Amino acid sequence: MKTAFPCYYHLEVEIGPQRVAQVRRILAAHLRHWGLGVLVEPVSHCAGVLLDAIEAHATDKRASVEMWWNGQHLITAVSDNERDLPHPHHGLEGRLAQIAALSDGWGNCPAANGKIIWFSHRARSADGAPLAPMPPAPSLRPGRREPRELPVAADAAPLEAKPSAPASAEPVPVGASSNSHAEQP
């Protein structure tokens, strides 16, 4: 279903009204190719929101879109050449609120020539259940045997003699005190 090896995709694009929809389709095609069809809608929507913001507000329309898949998480980053970092609560007319609602995590950071806004999605199975680790495969090795009793060393020093109970008394079971037994008639 999902690829087990890491995947990476990078796209440099100059944003225009028709390019946003085209980039969304390109990202969707890569996600389907990687076996991540369940993430197509949230990822393409979040990337489209960021690209729409660049198209509407940026003076330099060049942007870069990157996707990393590590087997459990997909991280998508959109960078542009504008230096203004968005404020998390008021940013870009509620666009960051949409990204926060549709992703498992997001953030932004300054870059050498602008800023990067990223968001991540944890892969889930198609029916909505979270992925579970695979149980270990059965081993062909024989199981371990129970530990043996340690042999008593023959040359060990004898223990000090303790006064013993009378020979006619019954042995006391392990864990029980000697006072708990009723006397024999």
C-alpha positions as CSV (number, residue, x, y, z in Angstrom):
1,M,0.0,0.0,0.0
2,K,2.6,2.6,1.1
3,T,6.2,2.7,0.0
4,A,8.6,1.6,2.7
5,F,11.5,3.7,1.4
6,P,11.9,7.4,1.8
7,C,10.7,9.6,-1.1
8,Y,11.5,13.2,-2.0
9,Y,10.1,15.6,-4.5
10,H,11.1,19.2,-5.3
11,L,9.4,21.7,-7.6
12,E,10.4,25.2,-8.5
13,V,7.5,27.2,-9.9
14,E,6.5,30.8,-10.8
15,I,3.0,31.2,-9.4
16,G,0.1,32.4,-11.5
17,P,-3.6,31.8,-11.2
18,Q,-3.5,28.7,-13.4
19,R,-0.3,27.4,-11.9
20,V,-1.8,26.8,-8.4
21,A,-4.2,24.2,-9.8
22,Q,-1.5,22.7,-11.9
23,V,0.9,22.3,-8.9
24,R,-1.9,20.7,-6.8
25,R,-2.4,18.1,-9.6
26,I,1.3,17.4,-9.7
27,L,1.5,16.9,-6.0
28,A,-1.5,14.7,-6.1
29,A,0.1,12.5,-8.8
30,H,3.2,12.1,-6.7
31,L,1.3,11.2,-3.6
32,R,-0.7,8.5,-5.6
33,H,2.6,7.2,-7.1
34,W,4.0,6.8,-3.6
35,G,0.9,5.0,-2.4
36,L,-0.4,7.9,-0.3
37,G,-3.7,8.5,-2.0
38,V,-5.4,9.0,1.3
39,L,-3.3,12.2,1.8
40,V,-4.0,13.7,-1.6
41,E,-6.9,16.0,-0.5
42,P,-5.4,17.5,2.7
43,V,-1.9,18.0,1.2
44,S,-3.1,19.5,-2.1
45,H,-5.5,21.8,-0.3
46,C,-2.9,23.0,2.2
47,A,-0.3,23.5,-0.5
48,G,-2.9,25.3,-2.6
49,V,-3.7,27.7,0.3
50,L,-0.1,28.7,0.6
51,L,0.4,29.1,-3.1
52,D,-2.8,31.2,-3.3
53,A,-1.3,33.4,-0.6
54,I,1.9,33.8,-2.6
55,E,0.0,34.6,-5.7
56,A,-2.2,37.2,-4.0
57,H,0.3,39.0,-1.7
58,A,3.9,38.4,-2.8
59,T,5.8,40.7,-5.1
60,D,8.2,37.9,-6.2
61,K,6.0,35.1,-7.5
62,R,8.7,32.4,-7.5
63,A,8.1,29.6,-5.0
64,S,9.5,26.2,-4.2
65,V,7.4,23.2,-3.1
66,E,9.1,20.2,-1.4
67,M,7.6,16.9,-0.1
68,W,9.4,14.3,2.1
69,W,8.0,10.9,2.9
70,N,9.8,8.9,5.6
71,G,7.5,6.0,5.8
72,Q,5.3,7.4,8.6
73,H,5.1,11.2,8.0
74,L,4.8,13.3,5.0
75,I,6.2,16.8,5.3
76,T,5.4,19.4,2.7
77,A,7.2,22.8,2.6
78,V,6.4,25.8,0.6
79,S,9.1,28.6,0.4
80,D,9.0,31.9,-1.2
81,N,11.2,35.0,-1.4
82,E,9.2,37.2,1.0
83,R,10.8,37.8,4.3
84,D,7.6,38.5,6.4
85,L,6.8,35.5,8.6
86,P,3.1,35.1,9.1
87,H,1.7,35.5,12.7
88,P,0.1,32.2,13.7
89,H,-3.2,33.7,14.9
90,H,-3.8,36.3,12.2
91,G,-1.7,35.0,9.3
92,L,-2.9,35.4,5.7
93,E,-6.6,35.8,6.3
94,G,-7.0,32.6,8.2
95,R,-5.0,30.5,5.8
96,L,-2.8,29.2,8.6
97,A,-5.8,28.3,10.6
98,Q,-6.9,26.1,7.6
99,I,-3.5,24.5,7.5
100,A,-3.5,23.9,11.3
101,A,-7.0,22.3,11.0
102,L,-6.0,20.0,8.1
103,S,-2.6,18.9,9.2
104,D,-1.0,17.1,12.2
105,G,1.6,19.9,12.6
106,W,2.9,23.0,10.9
107,G,5.4,25.7,11.3
108,N,7.4,28.4,9.7
109,C,11.0,29.6,9.7
110,P,13.1,32.2,8.0
111,A,15.3,31.1,5.1
112,A,18.3,32.6,3.4
113,N,16.2,34.3,0.8
114,G,12.7,34.4,2.3
115,K,10.7,32.1,4.5
116,I,9.5,28.5,4.6
117,I,6.1,27.3,5.8
118,W,5.8,23.6,6.3
119,F,3.1,21.2,7.4
120,S,3.1,17.5,8.1
121,H,0.6,14.6,7.9
122,R,0.9,11.3,9.6
123,A,0.0,8.5,7.3
124,R,-3.1,6.6,8.3
125,S,-4.8,3.6,6.6
126,A,-7.6,4.2,4.2
127,D,-10.3,3.3,6.7
128,G,-9.1,5.9,9.2
129,A,-7.5,3.6,11.7
130,P,-4.0,4.6,12.7
131,L,-1.1,2.5,11.4
132,A,0.1,-0.1,13.8
133,P,3.6,-1.6,13.7
134,M,3.9,-5.1,12.2
135,P,4.2,-8.0,14.7
136,P,7.6,-9.7,14.6
137,A,7.9,-12.6,12.2
138,P,8.1,-16.0,13.9
139,S,11.6,-17.3,14.5
140,L,13.0,-20.6,13.2
141,R,15.4,-20.8,16.2
142,P,14.4,-23.2,19.0
143,G,13.1,-21.4,22.1
144,R,15.2,-21.0,25.1
145,R,15.2,-23.7,27.8
146,E,14.3,-22.9,31.4
147,P,17.3,-22.0,33.5
148,R,19.0,-24.9,35.3
149,E,19.5,-25.0,39.0
150,L,22.9,-23.8,40.0
151,P,25.1,-26.7,41.2
152,V,26.1,-26.5,44.8
153,A,29.9,-26.2,45.2
154,A,31.3,-29.2,47.0
155,D,34.1,-27.2,48.6
156,A,31.8,-24.6,50.0
157,A,32.2,-23.9,53.7
158,P,29.7,-25.7,55.9
159,L,26.9,-23.6,57.4
160,E,26.8,-23.0,61.1
161,A,24.6,-25.5,62.9
162,K,21.3,-24.1,64.1
163,P,19.2,-25.8,66.7
164,S,16.8,-28.0,64.8
165,A,13.2,-28.9,65.5
166,P,12.5,-32.2,67.2
167,A,12.6,-35.2,64.9
168,S,8.9,-36.0,65.5
169,A,7.7,-32.6,64.3
170,E,6.3,-32.3,60.8
171,P,8.2,-30.2,58.3
172,V,6.9,-26.6,57.9
173,P,5.7,-25.7,54.4
174,V,7.6,-22.9,52.7
175,G,6.0,-19.5,53.5
176,A,4.2,-20.6,56.6
177,S,5.3,-19.9,60.1
178,S,5.9,-22.7,62.6
179,N,3.3,-21.3,65.0
180,S,0.5,-21.7,62.5
181,H,0.5,-25.5,62.7
182,A,-1.7,-27.3,65.2
183,E,0.1,-29.6,67.5
184,Q,-0.1,-33.3,66.8
185,P,-1.7,-35.4,69.5
